[in-house]
Amino acid sequence: MARRVSTSTKVGFTVLAWAVALLIFSPILWTVLTAFKTEAEAIAAQPTFFPQNFTLENFGAVQDRSDYFKHAINSIIVSFGSTILGLIIAIPAAWSMAFAPSKRTKDILMWMLSTKMMPAVGVLIPIYLIFRDLRLLDTVHGLTLIMTLINLPIIVWMLYTYFKEIPVDILEAARMDGAELWNEIVHVLVPMAVPGIASTLLLNVILAWNEAFWTITLTSGRAGTLTAFISSFSSPQGLFLAKLSAASLLAIAPILLLGWFSQKQLVRGLTFGAVK
């Protein structure tokens, strides 16, 4: 029997939820509003919430200074490329751990997860030297490779969790019908796990899109993504808040739109198997 909740409790939790949501969203809202202010208004001692002199000149200045579309294309290639490559590697790995586990499977999963706890700067020097020797510095494919390695533990863990919710009997029935391993994964497992795979893809695209440390460290200009595009507006000449906000808005707008239109699929995938 469901527990009855009073109206005052519902109203209280609703107000609290909206307050937390507004608190989280407020930096994004401030960035959006600052992007349409003049530079003088953005750095005023007594800042205004809404633009007093609405202007679009910051976006033109941003495009004139840095090629936005080049950085956007690099971000798309790196984020989607690294995620798809990670899925190609992770799906067989997660299948093996979920349906053919060994006594070391849990240890391997914990080891993979522990690599995400290590600060990125701890492996900066060896990775930088390897990339230098292999001529991967400031290249899109080099950046795609490092993003794949960074997010691979998360992809494997998420897929492993989704695959564990799929009944083994279905895969055994496919084997009895003569399905080989490749057909079992491609034609039976993957279609059943589409919600989980889709949410994994979306989440890791967002993670790769927002990655700043490696994109700034391993690129200089040719393969720079939108995070490097944003950082270029913080220079020794000063911090141009209006132009920085315009650059930030241009950088986050595509991923915000992606998240907005795919939120139903993302929530469905993240709750896949949560309710039995």
Beta strands, then each sheet from edge to edge (+ up, - down):
strand 1: 234-235
strand 2: 238-239
sheet 1: 1+ 2-
end
